Amino acid sequence: MFVGLQMQQTHEIALSTTYQNRTATAIDTNIGSIGSSDFLLGVSKIYLNRASELTMPEAVALEWHIGSVLMMMENNHVQFQAGYLSEEHWQRNLNEMRCTLSVPLFREIAINWPFRESFAVVIEGVLQEISADTENCWVGSFSYPLN
């Protein structure tokens, strides 16, 4: 009985560590991105549906940010398959991926970024699911001007 409790506690510690590492990685990625004026200007244009106005430095900053976000999602996929990420959190990742990939530039990045085969299949599935209805997504949902 003691060994069973110890194994359960070890599993819970592993889950907690996994979630902590995921959070730290996401925070580091976001802090790194918001420190870039090219990223901030580029993502502002995306939010306002003005992607055609992106400069090359803005597009590059967005490419590396989205690539990093997708790499985090790929890691989440590995964690989900290993049982370290709940179904609820994985479904949230899929919804975030659907919203992110509703942006044409971000779709292009995802298609051309190197991923493990099993995650590439997930991305292909999400791309097939994307419809014109992105009502619950963040893109184009801001009514105030960003200067």
Backbone as CSV, one residue per row, in Angstrom:
resi,resn,N_x,N_y,N_z,CA_x,CA_y,CA_z,C_x,C_y,C_z
1,MET,0.824,-1.193,0.000,0.000,0.000,0.000,0.871,1.262,0.000
2,PHE,1.921,1.227,0.830,2.822,2.366,0.901,3.491,2.629,-0.443
3,VAL,3.914,1.570,-1.115,4.559,1.719,-2.427,3.587,2.341,-3.430
4,GLY,2.325,1.930,-3.387,1.317,2.503,-4.284,1.119,3.986,-4.040
5,LEU,1.055,4.388,-2.765,0.915,5.810,-2.427,2.139,6.594,-2.864
6,GLN,3.308,5.997,-2.682,4.542,6.655,-3.086,4.584,6.834,-4.608
7,MET,4.135,5.833,-5.355,4.105,5.944,-6.816,3.128,7.032,-7.249
8,GLN,1.980,7.117,-6.593,1.001,8.156,-6.924,1.576,9.539,-6.641
9,GLN,2.262,9.682,-5.503,2.862,10.968,-5.160,3.951,11.340,-6.171
10,THR,4.761,10.378,-6.585,5.806,10.625,-7.585,5.187,11.079,-8.902
11,HIS,4.093,10.442,-9.305,3.395,10.834,-10.530,2.850,12.261,-10.406
12,GLU,2.264,12.608,-9.267,1.729,13.957,-9.055,2.836,14.999,-9.070
13,ILE,3.986,14.673,-8.516,5.130,15.589,-8.548,5.599,15.789,-9.989
14,ALA,5.648,14.707,-10.767,6.042,14.811,-12.176,5.058,15.686,-12.947
15,LEU,3.761,15.514,-12.688,2.754,16.356,-13.342,2.941,17.815,-12.966
16,SER,3.148,18.074,-11.697,3.335,19.445,-11.223,4.569,20.079,-11.870
17,THR,5.649,19.327,-11.948,6.876,19.823,-12.572,6.648,20.118,-14.048
18,THR,5.925,19.250,-14.729,5.628,19.450,-16.142,4.835,20.741,-16.341
19,TYR,3.799,20.937,-15.544,2.990,22.151,-15.670,3.812,23.400,-15.339
20,GLN,4.663,23.320,-14.328,5.509,24.462,-13.972,6.459,24.797,-15.110
21,ASN,7.065,23.790,-15.713,7.979,24.019,-16.828,7.252,24.619,-18.030
22,ARG,6.030,24.124,-18.300,5.239,24.680,-19.411,4.960,26.154,-19.170
23,THR,4.579,26.487,-17.963,4.260,27.879,-17.626,5.487,28.763,-17.768
24,ALA,6.618,28.323,-17.251,7.851,29.101,-17.336,8.261,29.328,-18.788
25,THR,8.141,28.305,-19.609,8.491,28.432,-21.025,7.577,29.434,-21.721
26,ALA,6.280,29.355,-21.459,5.329,30.286,-22.076,5.619,31.718,-21.645
27,ILE,5.887,31.916,-20.371,6.193,33.259,-19.880,7.463,33.784,-20.525
28,ASP,8.506,32.969,-20.579,9.766,33.392,-21.199,9.577,33.764,-22.664
29,THR,8.807,32.974,-23.390,8.549,33.265,-24.802,7.813,34.588,-24.956
30,ASN,6.783,34.787,-24.153,5.998,36.024,-24.250,6.805,37.243,-23.841
31,ILE,7.587,37.139,-22.772,8.416,38.270,-22.349,9.436,38.608,-23.426
32,GLY,10.033,37.579,-24.011,10.997,37.820,-25.089,10.359,38.519,-26.276
33,SER,9.153,38.127,-26.613,8.472,38.716,-27.765,8.057,40.160,-27.511
34,ILE,7.501,40.428,-26.340,7.011,41.790,-26.100,8.143,42.794,-25.942
35,GLY,9.378,42.303,-25.818,10.526,43.189,-25.771,10.969,43.650,-27.152
36,SER,10.331,43.149,-28.183,10.692,43.481,-29.561,9.662,44.436,-30.159
37,SER,10.115,45.619,-30.561,9.176,46.570,-31.191,8.648,46.019,-32.511
38,ASP,9.471,45.244,-33.230,8.993,44.653,-34.483,7.859,43.675,-34.215
39,PHE,7.998,42.871,-33.151,6.921,41.949,-32.805,5.659,42.716,-32.422
40,LEU,5.811,43.715,-31.564,4.641,44.469,-31.101,3.916,45.163,-32.251
41,LEU,4.668,45.780,-33.142,4.037,46.422,-34.300,3.403,45.383,-35.214
42,GLY,4.094,44.280,-35.424,3.566,43.233,-36.297,2.303,42.604,-35.756
43,VAL,2.302,42.256,-34.483,1.120,41.615,-33.916,-0.041,42.610,-33.834
44,SER,0.265,43.887,-33.644,-0.794,44.906,-33.666,-1.461,44.943,-35.037
45,LYS,-0.674,44.851,-36.085,-1.235,44.832,-37.438,-2.078,43.582,-37.658
46,ILE,-1.633,42.453,-37.118,-2.420,41.218,-37.229,-3.743,41.382,-36.488
47,TYR,-3.696,41.899,-35.250,-4.923,42.101,-34.465,-5.926,42.981,-35.209
48,LEU,-5.407,43.967,-35.940,-6.268,44.925,-36.631,-6.541,44.529,-38.084
49,ASN,-6.222,43.283,-38.435,-6.450,42.771,-39.793,-5.738,43.609,-40.857
50,ARG,-4.495,43.994,-40.555,-3.709,44.788,-41.499,-2.379,44.081,-41.813
51,ALA,-2.447,42.779,-41.997,-1.237,41.986,-42.246,-0.509,42.427,-43.511
52,SER,-1.233,42.968,-44.473,-0.598,43.401,-45.722,0.374,44.562,-45.492
53,GLU,0.307,45.193,-44.344,1.192,46.320,-44.026,2.443,45.906,-43.251
54,LEU,2.629,44.598,-43.024,3.796,44.142,-42.270,5.095,44.459,-42.998
55,THR,6.085,44.927,-42.238,7.428,45.091,-42.787,8.143,43.745,-42.675
56,MET,9.267,43.603,-43.343,10.019,42.349,-43.254,10.473,42.077,-41.819
57,PRO,11.040,43.054,-41.085,11.428,42.756,-39.697,10.237,42.335,-38.824
58,GLU,9.066,42.914,-39.051,7.875,42.527,-38.295,7.465,41.098,-38.634
59,ALA,7.492,40.758,-39.911,7.121,39.404,-40.335,8.090,38.376,-39.769
60,VAL,9.379,38.697,-39.744,10.376,37.773,-39.196,10.152,37.586,-37.693
61,ALA,9.901,38.681,-36.974,9.639,38.586,-35.531,8.408,37.722,-35.270
62,LEU,7.362,37.905,-36.082,6.159,37.086,-35.923,6.445,35.623,-36.246
63,GLU,7.243,35.385,-37.295,7.559,34.006,-37.675,8.238,33.272,-36.526
64,TRP,9.227,33.894,-35.913,9.948,33.217,-34.835,9.086,33.078,-33.588
65,HIS,8.232,34.047,-33.326,7.329,33.924,-32.184,6.334,32.779,-32.406
66,ILE,5.692,32.767,-33.564,4.708,31.720,-33.846,5.394,30.348,-33.892
67,GLY,6.583,30.293,-34.463,7.335,29.041,-34.457,7.577,28.557,-33.031
68,SER,7.944,29.476,-32.143,8.166,29.120,-30.732,6.882,28.663,-30.064
69,VAL,5.787,29.353,-30.342,4.490,28.966,-29.769,4.106,27.567,-30.250
70,LEU,4.290,27.314,-31.529,3.951,25.996,-32.070,4.878,24.911,-31.514
71,MET,6.137,25.260,-31.256,7.045,24.292,-30.639,6.582,23.975,-29.216
72,MET,6.076,24.983,-28.487,5.525,24.719,-27.155,4.307,23.807,-27.262
73,MET,3.473,24.047,-28.276,2.304,23.187,-28.467,2.721,21.775,-28.855
74,GLU,3.790,21.662,-29.631,4.299,20.333,-29.975,4.757,19.612,-28.705
75,ASN,5.449,20.335,-27.827,5.857,19.749,-26.554,4.634,19.354,-25.733
76,ASN,3.604,20.196,-25.751,2.374,19.859,-25.035,1.749,18.588,-25.599
77,HIS,1.852,18.408,-26.908,1.335,17.199,-27.536,2.082,15.968,-27.017
78,VAL,3.397,16.076,-26.922,4.200,14.980,-26.375,3.767,14.704,-24.930
79,GLN,3.602,15.773,-24.155,3.201,15.624,-22.752,1.802,15.007,-22.646
80,PHE,0.907,15.411,-23.551,-0.444,14.853,-23.556,-0.403,13.360,-23.866
81,GLN,0.363,12.992,-24.884,0.467,11.582,-25.252,1.062,10.744,-24.125
82,ALA,1.943,11.355,-23.317,2.582,10.632,-22.212,1.721,10.631,-20.946
83,GLY,0.589,11.340,-20.996,-0.292,11.363,-19.834,0.019,12.458,-18.834
84,TYR,0.880,13.416,-19.200,1.243,14.501,-18.297,0.469,15.787,-18.549
85,LEU,-0.430,15.760,-19.490,-1.259,16.928,-19.798,-2.690,16.440,-19.906
86,SER,-3.582,17.124,-19.230,-4.977,16.679,-19.202,-5.653,16.884,-20.552
87,GLU,-6.730,16.147,-20.760,-7.546,16.295,-21.972,-8.046,17.734,-22.090
88,GLU,-8.453,18.316,-20.976,-8.958,19.699,-20.963,-7.890,20.676,-21.460
89,HIS,-6.666,20.536,-20.960,-5.595,21.431,-21.399,-5.232,21.184,-22.867
90,TRP,-5.243,19.934,-23.289,-4.928,19.655,-24.690,-5.995,20.249,-25.603
91,GLN,-7.261,20.144,-25.211,-8.332,20.734,-26.019,-8.175,22.256,-26.102
92,ARG,-7.734,22.864,-25.016,-7.468,24.311,-25.038,-6.354,24.615,-26.028
93,ASN,-5.303,23.789,-26.042,-4.222,23.962,-27.008,-4.734,23.870,-28.433
94,LEU,-5.606,22.894,-28.688,-6.159,22.754,-30.039,-6.971,23.979,-30.433
95,ASN,-7.739,24.535,-29.501,-8.515,25.733,-29.802,-7.589,26.925,-30.065
96,GLU,-6.553,27.077,-29.243,-5.585,28.151,-29.473,-4.902,27.986,-30.823
97,MET,-4.599,26.733,-31.177,-3.966,26.471,-32.466,-4.912,26.835,-33.604
98,ARG,-6.193,26.487,-33.455,-7.182,26.820,-34.480,-7.247,28.338,-34.671
99,CYS,-7.280,29.075,-33.572,-7.345,30.537,-33.658,-6.062,31.113,-34.259
100,THR,-4.920,30.625,-33.789,-3.645,31.121,-34.300,-3.516,30.852,-35.795
101,LEU,-3.879,29.644,-36.200,-3.716,29.276,-37.609,-4.829,29.822,-38.493
102,SER,-5.779,30.558,-37.911,-6.781,31.229,-38.735,-6.175,32.445,-39.435
103,VAL,-4.983,32.853,-39.015,-4.259,33.957,-39.651,-3.424,33.371,-40.788
104,PRO,-3.642,33.819,-42.033,-2.923,33.227,-43.173,-1.403,33.175,-43.002
105,LEU,-0.786,34.244,-42.502,0.664,34.243,-42.313,1.080,33.149,-41.334
106,PHE,0.306,32.966,-40.274,0.637,31.963,-39.270,0.443,30.548,-39.810
107,ARG,-0.544,30.370,-40.690,-0.728,29.067,-41.352,0.503,28.738,-42.183
108,GLU,0.979,29.723,-42.929,2.154,29.512,-43.776,3.370,29.134,-42.937
109,ILE,3.531,29.801,-41.792,4.639,29.481,-40.891,4.516,28.037,-40.415
110,ALA,3.319,27.652,-39.994,3.096,26.304,-39.460,3.367,25.245,-40.512
111,ILE,2.966,25.504,-41.734,3.148,24.530,-42.812,4.627,24.325,-43.112
112,ASN,5.426,25.374,-42.960,6.835,25.309,-43.329,7.777,25.065,-42.159
113,TRP,7.269,24.989,-40.940,8.114,24.782,-39.761,8.325,23.280,-39.567
114,PRO,9.539,22.860,-39.193,9.778,21.414,-39.024,9.236,20.893,-37.689
115,PHE,8.358,19.905,-37.756,7.787,19.288,-36.563,7.914,17.777,-36.659
116,ARG,7.771,17.120,-35.496,7.673,15.668,-35.477,6.474,15.259,-36.310
117,GLU,6.550,14.095,-36.915,5.478,13.635,-37.802,4.126,13.586,-37.096
118,SER,4.103,13.098,-35.857,2.815,12.976,-35.161,2.190,14.339,-34.891
119,PHE,3.003,15.365,-34.659,2.452,16.703,-34.440,2.087,17.359,-35.768
120,ALA,2.829,17.079,-36.815,2.484,17.593,-38.143,1.092,17.111,-38.540
121,VAL,0.757,15.890,-38.165,-0.582,15.341,-38.438,-1.634,16.137,-37.666
122,VAL,-1.328,16.509,-36.426,-2.258,17.327,-35.632,-2.479,18.668,-36.317
123,ILE,-1.395,19.300,-36.756,-1.511,20.598,-37.435,-2.348,20.460,-38.704
124,GLU,-2.099,19.419,-39.478,-2.889,19.195,-40.701,-4.370,19.055,-40.367
125,GLY,-4.687,18.348,-39.300,-6.077,18.195,-38.873,-6.697,19.520,-38.475
126,VAL,-5.937,20.333,-37.737,-6.436,21.651,-37.330,-6.651,22.522,-38.559
127,LEU,-5.725,22.479,-39.502,-5.870,23.276,-40.717,-7.125,22.878,-41.492
128,GLN,-7.456,21.602,-41.486,-8.666,21.148,-42.174,-9.932,21.594,-41.453
129,GLU,-9.851,21.780,-40.132,-11.014,22.181,-39.337,-11.301,23.680,-39.392
130,ILE,-10.279,24.459,-39.719,-10.437,25.917,-39.668,-11.494,26.350,-40.673
131,SER,-12.413,27.140,-40.174,-13.447,27.713,-41.043,-13.337,29.225,-40.986
132,ALA,-14.160,29.883,-41.719,-14.173,31.343,-41.709,-14.676,31.867,-40.366
133,ASP,-15.349,31.040,-39.599,-15.903,31.445,-38.312,-14.840,31.358,-37.230
134,THR,-14.256,32.502,-36.900,-13.275,32.562,-35.813,-13.804,33.488,-34.723
135,GLU,-15.099,33.418,-34.497,-15.780,34.300,-33.551,-15.155,34.278,-32.163
136,ASN,-14.699,33.138,-31.711,-14.141,33.039,-30.368,-12.630,33.215,-30.337
137,CYS,-12.051,33.728,-31.413,-10.615,33.933,-31.477,-10.280,35.403,-31.235
138,TRP,-9.006,35.636,-30.975,-8.544,36.976,-30.644,-8.291,37.856,-31.861
139,VAL,-8.077,37.291,-33.023,-7.709,38.062,-34.207,-8.851,38.980,-34.626
140,GLY,-8.551,40.250,-34.794,-9.542,41.209,-35.250,-10.599,41.547,-34.218
141,SER,-10.366,41.184,-32.953,-11.399,41.398,-31.940,-11.225,42.703,-31.173
142,PHE,-10.251,43.504,-31.539,-10.004,44.745,-30.820,-10.632,45.924,-31.544
143,SER,-11.322,46.769,-30.807,-11.985,47.913,-31.427,-11.216,49.202,-31.218
144,TYR,-10.155,49.192,-30.453,-9.397,50.417,-30.202,-8.158,50.440,-31.087
145,PRO,-7.710,51.632,-31.468,-6.512,51.728,-32.326,-5.237,51.544,-31.502
146,LEU,-4.289,50.862,-32.079,-2.966,50.723,-31.463,-2.011,51.627,-32.220
147,ASN,-1.402,52.538,-31.515,-0.457,53.477,-32.164,0.965,53.113,-31.849
